[in-house]
Amino acid sequence: MSSGIPFDEIRRWTFDVALPFWADAGYDLQTRRFVEKLDYSGAPIDAGFHRTRVIGRQTYVFSHAAILGWEQGLALSAEGARQLDELYLGPDKGWPRTTDRNGKVLDGTPDLYDLAFVLFGYAWRHKAAKDEASHAAMHRVMDFIDAHMRAAQGFWHELPPEGWRQQNPHMHLLEASLVAYEASGQARFLAAAREIVTLFREKLFDGVTLAEYFDTDWNRAEGRDGRLVEPGHQLEWAWILVQYGRLTGEDTLALAEGLVRFAEAYGVDPQTGRTMQIVLDDGTPVDAGARTWPNTERIKAHLALFEATGKDPSEAVTASARLLLDQYLNAAIPGLWLERFTATGEPDANDVPASTLYHVFLAFTEVLRLQGAIEALPR
């Protein structure tokens, strides 16, 4: 009996549709930069800014594609690394948050979220190319983070820090640090990962919910802000924690299972199967609409639990993969997507952000990586 997971459709969309499309439409030959977003005809939109995180994410996509044997990947990976190199402002300024179309700095704020994806991009580039330049660049990013972003516990989300402290940049720095450790074998990256997981255990996660916002001492933010939970982040953390456990031998399974339990109970709309954007810590929906990415994180979380426990992930993976293929990725031009749906199921997006490719590509390549093991399950 089949698992029901549409492996062939996933493979076709990933390698025959998305990668060729974004290698072409997603790269601006005039400015020699990855684009920020496209319209529904597939043409670049001048958003007035380019986020550094997008370049890191696209560098990841094409580096990973190269490792998987996609022929153009290595050259596009090199292009991404070049763009990240050109954005570097020096050891005291790091990388800017945004630039204009031609690379002029618009917002030079050091932002931990963006820095995490700079490290992520370089780390995957190093996995693909094994070159000295990307190796040195990984350390350059970590040098800046260590020198400028450190706080008494964890890291500042931006400099100077404003507003609540945030878990999300820490999650992505953990993700990037693990890849950097895999790529280099160097202890500093694993030490950073271990520090963030310790913060997660002690402050971020209460065993049921992962808050988004915290005060300076990592107490949950006052009022409603401290009660906001993003089911997609709970699922994303679950996947990353299982990867951390695999690399370190530490037992993170109970944490991952707890994160998934709440997300499945309160974060997946039982009518539509979509993973919702925001709920309160008691499960009350705040934003029952759904962007593309939380649905990809549901796939990754269940695949992670499958690797850790052997539990068949087919039901959740099939449901979310079909949802993505039939609704989100079912655009008039193959390779584009509808970025968001409302709670009532209406399309709610005006453009196609390039930043989403990272989420879909990673989830789909995880499905394909585990295809043999899933198909070998007794049914």
N, C-alpha and C positions, 0 to 999 in steps of 0.2 A: 504494500500500500504506500502511495506517495505521501511525502510530508506536506504537500500543498504549497510549499514555498516556491515562488516562480523564479527559480534559479536562472533559467535561460533568458527570461525577460530582463532580469537584473543585469546579467552579463552583457546583453545586447545594448541596453540603455547606457551602461557605464562605458564600455569600450568602443561601441560602434556609433553611438550618438553623442554622449556628453563630452567625452575627451576631444574628439575631432572638432566639435562645435566650439567649445571654449578655447581650444588652441587657436582658433581662427577669430571668431567674433569677440572673444574675451581678451584679445591682445591688440592694443592700439599701435599700429606700425608707425604712425607719425610721432608719437611721444615715446615709443618703445616702453610702454608700461601696461600692466594688466588693468583692465577697466574696472570701474567701481560698480556700475550697474548697466543693464540693457533695457530697452523698451521691448514691447511684445512683437516687434518686427525683427528683433535681433540686432538692432543698431545701438551703439553706445549712447548713453545719456551723460551729458556733462552735468554732474551733480553739484559742481562748484567746489568739490573736495575729493581727495583720495585718502582712504584710511590705510594706515600702515599695516593694520591687521589683515587686510585683504591680500596684500602682497605676500605676507607670510603664509596665509592659507593657500593661495594659489601655488606658491613654491612647494608647499607640502603635496598638493594634489599631483603635480607633474613629477615630483620626485618619487612618490609612491607608485605612480603609473609606470615610471621607468623601471623600478624594481620588479614590477609585475610583467615587464616585457613589452610595454607599449613604446613603439619606436621613437616617437617625437619627444617622449617624456624628459630625457636627459638634457636635451638642448633647452627646453622650456624651463626646466629646473634651474639651469645655469642662468637663464634670463631673470628668474625670480631672485636668485642670490645677488645678481648684479644690481637689481633695483634696491634690494635691502642694503647693499653696500653703499649705494649712492645716497641713501636716506640718513646714513650715520652722521651725527653732528659732532662727534668727538666724545672723549671719555667723561666729560662733565655734563653733557646734555643728552647723550644717548640717541634715541630715535624719536621723531616727532609723532604726535597723534594723527595729524592730517597735513597734507600738502595740496597744492593746486595741481592742475593737469600737467604742468611742466616741472613739477618737483619743488616749487617754492614753498617754504614752510608757512602754513596757515595757523596751526596750533602746535606749538613746540612742547606742550605739556608731556613730561614723561608719564606714561600710563602703563600700569602693570599688565593690563589686559593685552595691549598692543605688544609690549615687550615679550610677553609669553608667546605670542605668535611669531615674533621675529625669531626667538629661540627655536620654536617648533619648525619653522621653515628651514632654518639653517641645519637643524638636527636631521631632518629628513633628507635634505640635500647631501649631508655627509653620509647618511646610510646608502644613498644611491650612488654617489660619486667617489666617496672615500678620498676626497681631496684635502689638502692641507688648508686651503683658504676657508672652507666651511668649518673645519675643525677649529681654526683660530677664531672664526666669527662666533661660534657657540660660546667660547670662553669670553669673548668681548662682551656679549650680551649679559652673561652671568656676572662678569666683573662689574658692569654698570648696576645691575640689580643689587648685588651685594654691597656696593659702595654707597648707593643713593636711595634705594627703595626700602631698606630694612627698617623695621619698627621694633619695639620691645619684644613683641611676639608676632611672628608673621611679617608681612610687608605692607607698606602703604599702597593704596590703589592708584594714587596719582601724587604728583608733587607740584605745588604744595597740596597736602591732603585737604579736601573739602567734602563735607557731607558725611554720611555714615560710612563705616568700613564695610567692605564687600567681600563675600566669599568667592564670587565667580572668577575674578582674576587669579585667585589662589588655585582654583580648580584647574585653570588652563596652564598655570605655571607648573603644577604637578604633572599634568599631561606632557608638557614639553620637556620637563626635566627627565621623565622616564625615557622618552625617545632619545634625548641627548646621552643618557647613560647607556642605553642599548647601542647607540652609534659609536660611542667612544670608550665605554668601559671605565670611565673616570669617576672617581668617588665623589667629587664635589656635586655632581648632578644627582646622585642617589641621596646624598646628604640633604640637599634641598627638598627632594621629594619626601624623605622621611620627616623632615621638619613640618611640612604642610600636612601630612597625614596625622601627625601628632596633634596639630592644631585642630584638624577635623574631629578627631576623637574627643578632645578635651573641651572644645568651644563651639564648633560649628554645628554639630549634629547631636540631637538630644536622644537618639535612639529611635525616633519616629520621624521627625521632620528636620530638614535642613533650612535654616533661615537664610535670607538673602542679605540682610542689613544688620549691622552691629555698631555699638559705641566703641570708643577708643580702647576699652578694656575687654572687648569681645563679649560683652553682654548683648543679648538681643535688643535691637533698637526699640525705643519707647513707642508705645501706641501701635497703630495698625501696621506701620512699616516693619516692625519686628515680627509680625505674624504672617507676612507674605512668604509663600512657598511656590517655587516653580517646579512642577512635576518633571519637566524636561531636565532640569539640573539634578534632581534626585536620581534620575535614570543615568545621566551622564557620569555623575560621581560613582555610581555603582560599577559601571564599566571600567572606569579608570582605577578604582580601588582593587578590582580583581586583577588588572594588569600589574599593579603595584605588588600585590600578594604573590603573583607568579614570579616576579623578578627577585623578590626579597625572601620569600618563604614565610612571610608574616601572614597570620590568619586574618583576612579581611572579609571573610564570607558573611559573617553575621551582620556586619555593617552594610554590605551590598544588599543582602536580602531584606534588611529593614527599610532601606531606601526604596527598593522596588515595591515592597508591600504597600507602603503608603501611596506611592504614585499610581499603582494599579487600582487601589481602592477608591481614590478620590480624584485622580488626575486624568483618567481615561474616560471620556464621555461614553456611557453605555449605549447610547443611541447611535452615535456616528462612528465610534471607535477612534476618534481623534484624541491625541494627547493635548490637554488644555494648557493654556499659557500660565495662569496664576490662580492659586487657591489660597485660602487662609489655613492656618495650622490645624483647624478643626475640619478641614475638607470643604468648607463653603467656597463655591466658585467666585472668583473676583473677575477674571477675564476668561470666559469659556470659549473664546475663539482659539484658533490654533494655527501657528506658523508651521512651516515645513519641518524645522529642525527638531522640535520635541518628539516628533514621530520617528525620526531617525535614531534618536537616543533610546527610544523604547526597544527598537531592534537590537541595538548594541548591548543594552542591559541584559536582555534575555539570552543573548549569545554568550555573554560573560558568565552568567549563572550556569548555562549549559556546560561551558568548559570547566567550571569549578565543581559542578555537582553531577553532571551527566543528565540533568533533567531536560526532557524534550522541550525545545523552545518553539516548536513549529506553530502553535496556535497564535501566539503573540506576534511572532516574526511574519507569519503569513498575513495576518490582519493588517499590520502596519505597512508591510511591503506593498500589498494590494492597494491600500489607501493612497500611498505615495504614487504608485504607477498609474492608477486609474483616475486620480483627482489632481494631486499637486503637480505631477510631472506630465500630465496629459494636456500640454499646451498646444496651440495651433502650429507652432514651429518646434519640432523635436529638439530637445536640449535646453529649452526654457522651462520655467515652472511658474505656477501660481503660488505666491509666497505665503499667503494667509487666507484662511476662511473665517467667517464670523461664527458665532455660536449657533446660528440657525443654518449654517452651511452655504452662505453666499460668498463668492470670491471677494476678497477685500485687499487688493494690492494693485498698485499703479505701475510697478516696474519689477525688474528681476535682479535682485542683489547678487553680485558675484560671490559674496561671503558665504552663501548657502551651499555652494558646490562642495566645500570641505565636509559638511555634515553628511550630505547624501553619498558622496564618494566613499567616505570612511565606513559608513554603515553598510553600503552595498559590497565593498571589498571584504568586510568581515563576514558577511553572509557567504560569499564565494569561497573564502578561505576555509570555512567550516562545512562546506557542502558535503564533502565525503563523509565526515563524522556524523552529520545529521542524517544522511541517507542510510547510514549503516545501523541506525537505531532500530530495534525490533518494533514492529507495528502489528 
